[in-house]
Amino acid sequence: MRWSVLDAPLDSSGRGRGERRSPAALRSAGLLGRLGAADAGAVDALVTDPVRDPETGVIGVEHLRRATRAIAARVTELLDAGHSPLVLGGDCAILPGTLQGLPAGFDLWFLDAHLDFEDGRTSPTGEAADMDLSIVTDHGPAGVLDREGPLVDPDQVYVLGHRPPDPDVAEGMEAVRVDPAVHLVPADRLRGPDAATVGRDLATGTTPAWLHLDLDVLDPVVLPAVSYPEPGGLDWADLAALVAPLVRSGRLIGMSVTDFNADEDPDGRHAERIAAVLADLLAD
């Protein structure tokens, strides 16, 4: 694969959180050189308005729309040029722009500790990263995207590594919102040999696929430098076992990486580990 690394430093809190500095930190850790990737530069994806829009319930919604358009345009350009985009966030709010730049008819392999299926009313924060999966499947707040309808068919979405919320607490209501067509594989089914088995099963078929990796899918014991850590996650070996068959499948057209909070990594050791793991998994 001819990887091209594109920076999308979108922090959907609008407050300049450490995800905004994640692309620069991963570059400083030598990601491009390790991967032998082309440098696709950066898009204007900054959200600097921390105000929650009363109509959509989304923070900085005009900035988010601008960022979404910019990401989509560059992803399309890279694919048209025969490159495989590796989009470095930022947080998961880069997902709508990324998928909007893809041709129709793809599977989404979505690795995340959270379901990201809130909307502008139910989200406790108003951050688009709470609701990116609901937006791309057409269950999010109306008016965030320039187009109507889903960017990906819910039946082609595979959520991998989430920690199921307790249905008896407020956060558990998010699970009720998830489209029943979405395929859910929680973290406890992705440990040890099961991770490779699930990866091999998903790798079968011929449909093009996009891989979205929110690094909080990892357990905070092995990667604490994320904004919303959740216990009970994967370790590095589980992640590698799951992702390796997906990369080798021949179906992968690109990848996005999100939610590394560089402010929580003052000595750069977590950026170094992320860059090394990505290079091992993605290098030809």
Backbone bond lengths (Angstrom), bond angles and torsions (degrees), N, CA, C in turn:
res aa  C-N    CA-C-N  psi(-1)  N-CA   C-N-CA  omega(-1)  CA-C   N-CA-C  phi
1 M - - - 1.452 - - 1.523 109.49 -
2 R 1.311 115.74 140.79 1.469 121.63 178.27 1.524 108.31 -95.35
3 W 1.331 114.99 88.76 1.460 119.74 -175.60 1.524 110.88 -74.68
4 S 1.322 115.61 137.49 1.455 122.87 171.76 1.524 107.74 -125.74
5 V 1.319 116.37 123.18 1.462 121.63 -174.51 1.531 109.49 -91.32
6 L 1.326 115.04 122.91 1.458 122.95 -178.32 1.522 109.18 -119.70
7 D 1.323 117.05 125.45 1.461 121.31 178.64 1.527 110.46 -86.42
8 A 1.331 115.80 131.67 1.468 122.24 175.79 1.524 107.89 -134.15
9 P 1.342 117.20 78.80 1.478 121.42 -170.17 1.524 113.17 -78.64
10 L 1.315 115.99 59.86 1.460 122.39 -175.91 1.527 109.84 -91.74
11 D 1.313 115.31 117.78 1.475 122.05 172.96 1.517 106.53 -113.12
12 S 1.332 116.63 107.01 1.466 119.73 -170.46 1.520 113.82 -77.22
13 S 1.337 117.93 1.71 1.459 118.87 171.34 1.530 110.77 -77.14
14 G 1.325 117.03 -19.83 1.454 121.50 -177.78 1.509 114.08 72.52
15 R 1.332 116.68 12.05 1.464 120.07 -174.08 1.528 113.01 -116.15
16 G 1.306 117.21 12.97 1.455 119.84 175.91 1.504 114.37 72.42
17 R 1.317 116.91 36.46 1.458 121.99 -179.64 1.538 109.95 -67.62
18 G 1.319 115.85 168.81 1.460 121.34 -171.40 1.510 116.03 -64.12
19 E 1.331 119.01 -17.68 1.467 119.64 176.17 1.520 110.86 -60.39
20 R 1.327 116.58 -28.73 1.464 120.12 -179.98 1.524 110.93 -62.10
21 R 1.327 117.08 -29.84 1.464 121.37 -178.53 1.520 113.09 -95.55
22 S 1.328 117.36 3.47 1.462 120.97 -179.28 1.530 113.51 -61.74
23 P 1.342 120.05 -48.50 1.467 117.94 -179.16 1.525 112.92 -57.52
24 A 1.324 116.77 -43.41 1.462 119.96 179.78 1.531 110.83 -63.40
25 A 1.339 116.93 -38.97 1.463 120.12 -179.57 1.524 111.53 -66.10
26 L 1.325 116.86 -39.99 1.468 119.83 179.73 1.520 111.24 -70.63
27 R 1.318 116.60 -34.87 1.464 119.02 173.84 1.525 110.94 -64.81
28 S 1.323 116.73 -42.98 1.459 120.34 178.81 1.524 111.96 -62.42
29 A 1.327 116.11 -27.62 1.467 120.85 177.30 1.527 112.06 -80.09
30 G 1.328 117.27 2.81 1.460 120.66 174.04 1.509 115.95 87.34
31 L 1.344 117.73 22.36 1.454 119.98 -175.12 1.525 112.70 -58.20
32 L 1.329 117.69 -46.44 1.465 119.41 -175.90 1.525 111.46 -63.22
33 G 1.331 116.40 -44.38 1.457 119.15 179.88 1.512 112.53 -66.04
34 R 1.320 117.44 -41.50 1.463 120.89 178.51 1.520 111.39 -60.99
35 L 1.345 114.36 -36.14 1.459 120.03 -174.55 1.523 112.19 -89.79
36 G 1.331 117.65 -15.45 1.460 120.99 -173.58 1.517 111.41 64.29
37 A 1.333 115.78 36.50 1.465 121.32 -173.33 1.519 111.25 -94.97
38 A 1.326 114.70 156.42 1.456 121.15 172.27 1.524 109.32 -78.97
39 D 1.312 115.33 154.37 1.461 121.42 179.07 1.526 108.82 -97.52
40 A 1.322 116.51 109.32 1.459 121.41 179.80 1.517 112.73 -92.78
41 G 1.329 117.40 7.03 1.452 120.54 175.58 1.517 112.75 77.05
42 A 1.323 114.92 -148.52 1.469 121.43 -175.51 1.519 109.67 -138.12
43 V 1.320 115.42 155.47 1.458 121.54 173.74 1.520 109.11 -109.79
44 D 1.327 115.06 158.56 1.462 120.58 177.01 1.525 107.90 -78.37
45 A 1.320 115.26 89.80 1.465 120.55 -176.01 1.515 112.23 -118.05
46 L 1.324 118.12 16.29 1.452 120.09 -177.23 1.524 111.31 -73.21
47 V 1.311 115.25 134.75 1.465 122.43 170.69 1.523 106.08 -111.96
48 T 1.316 116.24 111.99 1.462 120.26 -176.86 1.524 112.58 -116.03
49 D 1.323 115.98 6.72 1.462 121.19 177.48 1.524 108.53 -102.11
50 P 1.343 119.28 109.98 1.462 121.19 -177.31 1.524 114.11 -87.04
51 V 1.331 117.42 9.20 1.462 120.84 -174.63 1.524 110.15 -87.54
52 R 1.320 116.00 134.54 1.456 121.95 179.34 1.530 109.78 -81.91
53 D 1.311 116.77 121.34 1.460 122.52 -177.80 1.529 110.12 -66.84
54 P 1.339 119.26 127.46 1.470 120.33 -176.33 1.524 113.48 -68.77
55 E 1.327 117.63 -23.29 1.461 119.52 -177.71 1.525 112.26 -82.29
56 T 1.336 116.66 -48.86 1.465 119.89 -178.03 1.521 112.87 -93.61
57 G 1.328 117.37 -20.46 1.457 121.15 -175.00 1.516 113.56 78.99
58 V 1.344 117.50 12.06 1.464 122.63 -174.84 1.522 109.78 -107.75
59 I 1.310 116.70 136.35 1.465 122.06 176.23 1.530 109.94 -66.90
60 G 1.332 115.49 135.52 1.461 120.62 172.54 1.502 114.15 52.87
61 V 1.323 118.07 44.24 1.459 120.34 -168.22 1.528 112.60 -62.81
62 E 1.323 119.10 -35.09 1.463 119.78 178.29 1.525 110.96 -66.72
63 H 1.314 117.26 -40.74 1.463 120.43 175.56 1.527 110.52 -63.80
64 L 1.323 115.86 -39.12 1.462 120.01 179.16 1.525 111.04 -63.33
65 R 1.322 116.94 -42.05 1.469 119.98 178.12 1.531 110.81 -61.14
66 R 1.324 116.02 -43.31 1.463 119.50 178.79 1.524 110.75 -61.73
67 A 1.322 116.47 -45.22 1.458 120.48 179.92 1.521 111.44 -63.06
68 T 1.315 116.62 -41.47 1.466 121.43 -179.86 1.527 110.58 -60.68
69 R 1.317 117.40 -44.60 1.472 120.92 178.73 1.531 110.94 -62.50
70 A 1.331 115.61 -43.33 1.463 119.64 -177.14 1.523 111.49 -65.58
71 I 1.329 116.73 -44.00 1.468 120.16 178.83 1.522 110.20 -63.08
72 A 1.320 116.83 -45.88 1.472 120.57 -178.55 1.516 110.94 -58.96
73 A 1.320 117.45 -44.86 1.468 120.40 -177.63 1.522 111.27 -62.08
74 R 1.333 117.91 -42.64 1.474 120.01 -178.54 1.514 111.78 -72.39
75 V 1.323 118.13 -37.08 1.465 119.54 176.88 1.524 110.33 -62.20
76 T 1.314 117.13 -43.42 1.464 120.64 177.58 1.526 111.23 -60.81
77 E 1.332 117.10 -44.35 1.459 120.95 179.29 1.527 111.36 -59.25
78 L 1.318 116.37 -44.40 1.463 119.88 -178.40 1.528 111.51 -65.30
79 L 1.323 116.25 -44.20 1.462 119.26 178.95 1.530 110.96 -63.36
80 D 1.325 116.80 -42.03 1.459 120.52 179.85 1.530 111.68 -63.22
81 A 1.342 116.08 -27.95 1.462 120.71 178.88 1.523 112.60 -86.02
82 G 1.335 117.10 2.65 1.459 121.09 177.84 1.505 114.82 84.97
83 H 1.331 117.17 16.24 1.462 121.26 178.98 1.527 110.78 -99.99
84 S 1.310 115.25 158.44 1.467 121.94 174.21 1.521 108.08 -102.71
85 P 1.327 118.80 111.16 1.462 119.94 -178.13 1.531 111.93 -69.71
86 L 1.320 115.15 136.02 1.458 122.42 167.65 1.521 104.98 -117.00
87 V 1.328 116.34 101.03 1.459 122.11 -172.69 1.525 108.65 -93.64
88 L 1.324 115.66 120.13 1.454 121.15 -178.58 1.524 110.24 -99.87
89 G 1.351 116.36 112.46 1.465 119.61 172.93 1.511 108.51 -84.42
90 G 1.281 114.50 172.80 1.424 128.94 29.29 1.537 111.01 61.73
91 D 1.329 111.96 178.94 1.451 118.88 178.11 1.522 109.99 -103.43
92 C 1.339 115.46 -172.17 1.464 119.98 -171.63 1.527 113.88 -68.69
93 A 1.309 117.57 -6.63 1.457 119.94 176.58 1.521 112.40 -68.01
94 I 1.346 118.34 -6.74 1.467 119.89 172.40 1.521 111.86 -74.44
95 L 1.330 118.22 -14.38 1.465 120.52 -172.92 1.527 113.47 -61.77
96 P 1.343 121.02 -46.52 1.468 118.80 179.76 1.526 113.20 -57.96
97 G 1.323 117.53 -42.91 1.453 119.26 178.09 1.509 112.27 -64.71
98 T 1.323 116.34 -41.69 1.458 120.57 179.34 1.526 110.96 -59.99
99 L 1.329 116.93 -50.22 1.467 119.68 -176.84 1.522 111.91 -71.04
100 Q 1.323 116.56 -29.80 1.455 118.96 177.61 1.528 110.80 -64.63
101 G 1.317 117.35 -23.06 1.455 121.06 178.82 1.515 114.79 -85.31
102 L 1.339 117.93 -2.11 1.461 121.22 -176.67 1.528 111.46 -94.27
103 P 1.335 116.54 152.05 1.467 118.52 171.04 1.521 110.32 -67.61
104 A 1.307 116.85 155.99 1.469 121.26 -176.63 1.520 111.15 -65.30
105 G 1.350 114.86 152.62 1.451 121.04 171.59 1.510 113.67 86.52
106 F 1.324 118.35 65.70 1.462 122.18 179.75 1.521 108.99 -139.22
107 D 1.333 115.60 158.44 1.454 122.26 170.74 1.523 108.95 -91.21
108 L 1.325 116.06 149.79 1.462 121.91 175.71 1.515 107.95 -116.86
109 W 1.332 115.29 116.59 1.460 121.92 172.39 1.528 106.53 -96.40
110 F 1.326 116.76 110.52 1.461 123.62 -167.07 1.517 109.21 -116.74
111 L 1.335 116.79 102.64 1.457 122.20 -179.11 1.521 108.82 -98.17
112 D 1.337 116.56 119.48 1.458 119.88 -172.63 1.522 108.68 -164.37
113 A 1.318 116.40 145.03 1.467 120.64 173.65 1.514 111.85 -70.95
114 H 1.341 116.56 -21.69 1.457 122.37 -173.98 1.524 110.42 -118.44
115 L 1.309 115.30 161.30 1.463 120.49 179.88 1.525 112.50 -81.86
116 D 1.320 117.63 -23.91 1.472 122.65 179.25 1.524 111.64 53.25
117 F 1.323 115.64 43.18 1.468 120.53 -175.75 1.527 111.83 -119.92
118 E 1.341 116.69 25.28 1.448 119.26 172.29 1.529 109.45 -74.46
119 D 1.328 116.63 175.03 1.457 120.55 170.02 1.522 108.10 -132.53
120 G 1.330 116.91 -173.05 1.453 120.04 -175.35 1.509 114.16 -65.03
121 R 1.314 116.86 -18.15 1.471 121.15 179.39 1.528 111.04 -93.37
122 T 1.326 117.55 -42.03 1.468 120.47 -173.23 1.522 113.40 -86.97
123 S 1.327 118.12 -21.72 1.464 120.30 -177.91 1.522 110.57 -62.11
124 P 1.325 117.91 129.32 1.465 119.32 178.74 1.523 112.93 -73.75
125 T 1.322 117.58 -17.05 1.466 120.67 -174.83 1.525 113.63 -111.13
126 G 1.328 117.92 -29.16 1.454 121.04 -171.29 1.514 113.16 83.07
127 E 1.330 117.80 -0.20 1.463 121.00 178.11 1.530 109.69 -73.79
128 A 1.324 116.43 134.46 1.462 119.84 178.91 1.524 111.56 -62.11
129 A 1.330 117.47 -21.38 1.461 120.50 176.83 1.518 112.79 -68.66
130 D 1.329 117.80 -13.24 1.465 121.74 172.56 1.522 112.05 -77.59
131 M 1.328 116.87 -18.91 1.460 120.48 -166.00 1.517 113.66 -135.82
132 D 1.329 117.54 16.55 1.464 119.93 -175.68 1.529 112.28 -62.17
133 L 1.334 117.48 -40.52 1.461 118.57 -179.39 1.525 111.36 -70.88
134 S 1.317 117.20 -34.70 1.463 118.43 176.03 1.528 110.62 -67.91
135 I 1.325 117.93 -35.33 1.466 120.88 179.06 1.525 110.38 -64.60
136 V 1.332 117.75 -48.11 1.472 119.31 -173.78 1.525 112.24 -72.66
137 T 1.336 117.86 -18.78 1.468 120.31 176.76 1.532 112.28 -99.07
138 D 1.336 116.34 8.15 1.469 123.17 176.46 1.527 112.51 71.71
139 H 1.333 116.29 33.26 1.456 120.83 174.08 1.529 111.74 -117.47
140 G 1.314 117.08 6.37 1.448 121.08 -178.26 1.514 112.30 -93.53
141 P 1.329 116.37 -171.54 1.463 119.71 179.75 1.517 111.65 -64.65
142 A 1.326 116.31 138.83 1.459 121.03 178.89 1.521 109.94 -69.64
143 G 1.321 115.37 147.54 1.452 120.64 172.91 1.507 115.63 91.56
144 V 1.324 118.84 -0.40 1.454 120.38 178.50 1.528 110.54 -77.27
145 L 1.334 116.15 -39.17 1.458 121.36 179.54 1.528 110.77 -96.61
146 D 1.322 115.32 159.83 1.464 120.54 177.70 1.519 112.22 -78.11
147 R 1.311 117.32 -13.56 1.462 121.36 -176.37 1.516 109.73 -124.97
148 E 1.319 115.81 156.56 1.458 121.26 178.00 1.524 109.97 -95.98
149 G 1.323 115.08 160.97 1.451 120.54 177.92 1.514 112.32 88.31
150 P 1.324 117.01 166.90 1.462 121.08 -177.54 1.526 112.73 -72.08
151 L 1.328 115.89 146.52 1.462 120.48 171.26 1.517 110.94 -82.62
152 V 1.322 116.87 -22.17 1.460 122.38 177.14 1.522 107.49 -144.15
153 D 1.314 115.99 139.35 1.459 121.62 177.92 1.534 108.47 -65.78
154 P 1.340 118.70 128.87 1.468 119.45 179.69 1.530 113.51 -53.19
155 D 1.324 117.99 -32.27 1.457 120.65 179.96 1.524 112.18 -69.91
156 Q 1.332 117.36 -11.62 1.464 121.39 178.62 1.527 111.79 -104.65
157 V 1.327 116.20 15.13 1.465 121.96 179.09 1.524 109.54 -106.21
158 Y 1.343 115.60 129.51 1.466 122.27 178.68 1.525 107.93 -122.06
159 V 1.332 115.57 107.09 1.467 121.63 179.31 1.522 107.73 -89.35
160 L 1.333 116.11 120.54 1.454 121.84 -171.01 1.527 110.50 -123.28
161 G 1.320 116.64 124.93 1.455 120.92 171.31 1.507 116.36 92.45
162 H 1.338 118.08 9.00 1.466 118.90 179.97 1.526 110.01 -73.43
163 R 1.325 114.55 158.97 1.455 120.76 174.12 1.520 107.30 -102.76
164 P 1.331 118.24 109.72 1.469 119.88 -176.07 1.517 111.69 -58.05
165 P 1.325 117.17 128.22 1.474 119.28 -179.98 1.520 111.32 -73.66
166 D 1.309 115.41 155.96 1.451 121.89 175.59 1.533 109.02 -69.15
167 P 1.337 119.18 118.89 1.465 120.09 -177.13 1.519 113.77 -65.52
168 D 1.335 116.75 -14.06 1.463 119.73 -178.14 1.531 113.24 -89.44
169 V 1.336 117.73 -1.54 1.461 120.37 176.72 1.517 108.86 -113.80
170 A 1.333 115.95 167.52 1.460 120.47 -173.73 1.521 111.80 -58.20
171 E 1.341 117.28 -39.79 1.450 120.04 -178.20 1.532 111.97 -64.22
172 G 1.328 116.37 -23.53 1.459 119.75 -178.90 1.505 113.52 -68.31
173 M 1.321 117.85 -17.48 1.460 120.25 178.85 1.516 112.01 -65.72
174 E 1.336 116.89 -22.88 1.469 119.18 177.89 1.526 110.69 -60.64
175 A 1.331 117.06 -39.40 1.456 120.36 -179.14 1.521 112.00 -62.14
176 V 1.321 116.53 -31.04 1.463 120.61 179.04 1.520 110.90 -66.59
177 R 1.335 116.89 -28.27 1.459 121.20 -177.57 1.524 113.05 -78.31
178 V 1.323 118.23 -18.36 1.461 120.75 -173.99 1.522 110.47 -64.60
179 D 1.329 116.10 131.00 1.459 121.13 177.43 1.532 108.96 -56.23
180 P 1.330 118.31 130.25 1.468 119.81 -176.77 1.521 113.65 -64.51
181 A 1.330 117.79 -15.20 1.463 120.19 178.67 1.529 112.46 -77.67
182 V 1.330 116.93 -18.38 1.462 120.53 179.87 1.524 109.60 -68.43
183 H 1.337 116.51 136.37 1.464 122.29 179.93 1.528 109.05 -88.08
184 L 1.325 117.18 125.93 1.455 122.49 -176.28 1.528 110.64 -115.39
185 V 1.336 115.42 123.99 1.463 120.85 175.54 1.528 106.59 -126.63
186 P 1.333 118.24 99.61 1.474 120.77 -175.02 1.524 112.41 -70.24
187 A 1.318 114.67 166.76 1.464 121.13 -175.57 1.518 112.80 -58.00
188 D 1.333 117.65 -35.51 1.463 118.45 -176.06 1.524 113.07 -70.21
189 R 1.329 117.99 -6.81 1.468 121.43 174.15 1.524 111.66 -102.47
190 L 1.334 116.47 12.15 1.465 120.19 -175.61 1.520 111.78 -128.40
191 R 1.314 116.26 31.31 1.451 119.31 -179.17 1.533 109.95 -111.71
192 G 1.322 115.19 146.22 1.455 119.98 178.48 1.519 111.88 62.10
193 P 1.336 117.76 -140.86 1.469 120.83 -177.24 1.534 113.57 -61.53
194 D 1.330 117.59 -24.07 1.467 119.99 -178.77 1.524 111.98 -62.88
195 A 1.328 117.52 -30.92 1.467 120.26 -178.71 1.525 110.40 -61.70
196 A 1.311 117.31 -47.28 1.465 120.64 -179.84 1.520 110.98 -66.45
197 T 1.324 116.93 -37.05 1.467 119.88 179.50 1.515 111.11 -63.05
198 V 1.328 116.73 -46.39 1.462 120.16 178.10 1.522 110.35 -62.94
199 G 1.325 117.59 -42.17 1.457 120.60 178.26 1.509 112.39 -59.56
200 R 1.331 117.50 -44.17 1.468 120.98 179.32 1.525 111.03 -65.32
201 D 1.316 116.90 -40.72 1.466 119.99 179.48 1.525 111.10 -63.28
202 L 1.321 116.67 -42.98 1.459 119.81 179.72 1.527 111.78 -68.15
203 A 1.308 116.52 -30.43 1.467 120.50 -175.13 1.521 113.32 -70.29
204 T 1.316 118.14 -16.96 1.457 120.34 179.82 1.525 109.95 -69.86
205 G 1.317 116.09 157.15 1.459 120.26 179.45 1.515 111.63 104.76
206 T 1.303 115.92 -178.78 1.462 121.05 -175.31 1.529 113.60 -127.71
207 T 1.325 117.91 -5.19 1.458 120.43 -177.74 1.528 110.29 -67.40
208 P 1.326 119.05 134.15 1.468 120.13 174.26 1.528 110.36 -57.20
209 A 1.330 116.41 151.46 1.462 120.10 -175.64 1.517 110.69 -140.84
210 W 1.336 114.63 148.41 1.459 122.77 173.18 1.515 108.18 -112.99
211 L 1.322 117.26 136.59 1.457 123.43 179.68 1.527 109.23 -107.62
212 H 1.325 116.05 119.84 1.457 121.52 177.22 1.521 108.63 -112.55
213 L 1.327 115.93 120.33 1.460 121.82 -177.90 1.523 110.06 -115.11
214 D 1.325 116.02 106.59 1.458 121.42 167.77 1.528 105.57 -90.05
215 L 1.307 116.06 119.11 1.453 119.97 -171.91 1.522 114.05 -67.23
216 D 1.335 117.42 -9.70 1.470 116.67 174.37 1.519 112.34 -76.03
217 V 1.343 117.57 0.34 1.464 119.80 169.34 1.532 110.23 -63.12
218 L 1.330 116.07 -24.11 1.457 121.31 176.39 1.524 110.42 -76.62
219 D 1.302 115.20 151.59 1.460 119.81 176.88 1.527 109.49 -68.35
220 P 1.328 119.08 139.29 1.462 120.14 179.35 1.518 114.56 -61.76
221 V 1.324 118.17 -15.03 1.457 119.66 174.53 1.520 110.34 -64.95
222 V 1.341 117.45 -36.28 1.465 120.49 -179.25 1.522 112.44 -96.45
223 L 1.335 118.41 -24.42 1.460 121.29 175.69 1.528 109.02 -144.18
224 P 1.329 116.88 89.97 1.466 119.65 179.13 1.527 113.38 -80.95
225 A 1.326 118.47 -12.39 1.463 122.00 -171.54 1.529 112.02 -84.67
226 V 1.324 114.76 61.17 1.463 122.20 174.29 1.524 107.75 -133.81
227 S 1.322 117.36 161.85 1.464 119.88 -174.35 1.520 113.78 -79.61
228 Y 1.337 116.69 -31.37 1.463 119.80 -177.94 1.527 109.87 -130.11
229 P 1.350 117.68 71.32 1.465 120.43 -177.55 1.522 111.84 -66.04
230 E 1.321 114.92 145.13 1.460 121.88 177.41 1.520 108.63 -130.67
231 P 1.325 118.44 126.86 1.460 119.73 177.22 1.524 111.22 -67.55
232 G 1.327 114.58 163.68 1.463 119.53 176.26 1.509 114.15 84.19
233 G 1.340 116.88 22.45 1.457 120.27 -176.29 1.517 113.90 -92.39
234 L 1.327 114.84 -169.21 1.454 122.29 -178.45 1.525 110.23 -81.49
235 D 1.320 116.04 158.87 1.456 118.93 167.70 1.533 107.74 -101.01
236 W 1.329 116.79 176.73 1.463 120.31 -175.71 1.523 111.81 -60.75
237 A 1.328 117.04 -37.98 1.467 119.99 -178.92 1.525 110.78 -66.35
238 D 1.335 117.83 -40.32 1.464 120.89 176.84 1.527 110.53 -61.27
239 L 1.328 115.72 -45.15 1.463 119.60 -179.48 1.523 110.68 -60.48
240 A 1.318 117.28 -46.49 1.463 120.60 -179.60 1.522 111.21 -62.61
241 A 1.337 117.08 -42.20 1.463 120.22 -179.16 1.520 111.67 -64.51
242 L 1.329 117.14 -36.49 1.456 121.55 179.26 1.520 111.66 -71.75
243 V 1.333 116.68 -45.21 1.454 120.78 -171.20 1.524 113.26 -80.09
244 A 1.325 118.41 -32.69 1.468 120.56 -175.65 1.528 112.99 -54.32
245 P 1.339 120.32 -47.18 1.471 118.72 178.07 1.529 112.78 -64.34
246 L 1.318 117.47 -31.41 1.458 120.47 179.36 1.528 110.50 -66.50
247 V 1.326 116.09 -41.72 1.459 120.49 179.35 1.525 110.47 -67.51
248 R 1.320 116.98 -40.20 1.466 120.64 -177.66 1.521 113.37 -77.77
249 S 1.322 117.75 -7.71 1.466 121.27 -172.63 1.524 113.90 -66.51
250 G 1.332 117.29 -20.68 1.456 120.43 -174.02 1.520 112.87 81.25
251 R 1.319 117.20 -0.72 1.468 121.80 -178.32 1.518 112.74 -95.06
252 L 1.328 117.12 -18.76 1.449 121.08 -170.41 1.527 110.65 -73.92
253 I 1.336 116.68 126.07 1.461 120.74 178.03 1.518 111.92 -105.24
254 G 1.312 118.38 -13.01 1.455 121.10 178.55 1.507 111.29 174.29
255 M 1.330 114.47 177.52 1.459 120.07 -172.85 1.523 109.62 -151.44
256 S 1.316 115.92 147.21 1.462 122.03 171.44 1.519 108.95 -123.00
257 V 1.336 115.71 145.13 1.458 122.18 -178.30 1.525 107.68 -128.82
258 T 1.323 116.74 126.54 1.464 119.84 -173.64 1.524 112.74 -137.82
259 D 1.338 113.22 167.71 1.463 126.03 167.03 1.518 114.79 72.48
260 F 1.323 118.15 19.29 1.460 118.36 166.55 1.520 107.36 -80.58
261 N 1.329 116.69 121.85 1.457 121.90 -179.41 1.526 108.52 -97.93
262 A 1.330 115.09 98.70 1.465 120.15 -174.43 1.518 112.33 -64.01
263 D 1.330 118.16 -23.15 1.465 120.04 178.48 1.524 111.97 -66.75
264 E 1.323 116.78 -20.72 1.469 121.80 179.63 1.529 111.78 -93.29
265 D 1.344 116.80 12.96 1.464 121.48 -177.04 1.531 109.34 -134.30
266 P 1.339 117.52 64.62 1.465 120.01 -172.05 1.522 114.66 -62.93
267 D 1.333 118.36 -28.83 1.460 119.46 -179.17 1.521 113.15 -97.28
268 G 1.338 117.19 -0.94 1.465 121.05 174.66 1.512 115.69 79.26
269 R 1.320 118.06 6.04 1.471 118.54 -175.21 1.523 112.62 -70.82
270 H 1.346 117.13 -31.94 1.464 118.18 178.85 1.530 110.76 -74.20
271 A 1.322 117.16 -37.53 1.469 119.67 174.55 1.519 110.46 -60.46
272 E 1.309 116.66 -40.32 1.467 121.30 178.46 1.533 110.56 -61.03
273 R 1.321 116.78 -44.05 1.462 120.03 -178.88 1.531 110.55 -67.03
274 I 1.318 117.35 -43.21 1.469 120.53 179.33 1.526 109.93 -60.84
275 A 1.331 117.11 -46.98 1.467 120.27 -179.70 1.523 111.41 -60.67
276 A 1.327 116.77 -41.54 1.470 120.62 -179.46 1.522 111.33 -65.58
277 V 1.330 117.41 -42.64 1.457 121.05 -179.31 1.535 110.38 -67.02
278 L 1.322 117.18 -44.16 1.460 119.62 178.41 1.517 111.25 -61.40
279 A 1.308 116.61 -42.31 1.466 119.70 178.92 1.519 111.37 -63.05
280 D 1.311 117.24 -43.40 1.465 120.34 178.47 1.528 111.81 -61.24
281 L 1.324 116.07 -39.62 1.456 119.73 -176.49 1.532 112.94 -77.39
282 L 1.338 116.66 -35.16 1.458 119.81 -168.43 1.526 114.31 -104.03
283 A 1.334 117.77 -17.77 1.460 119.26 -177.55 1.520 110.32 -66.46
284 D 1.341 115.47 144.15 1.469 120.14 178.94 1.524 110.51 -66.53
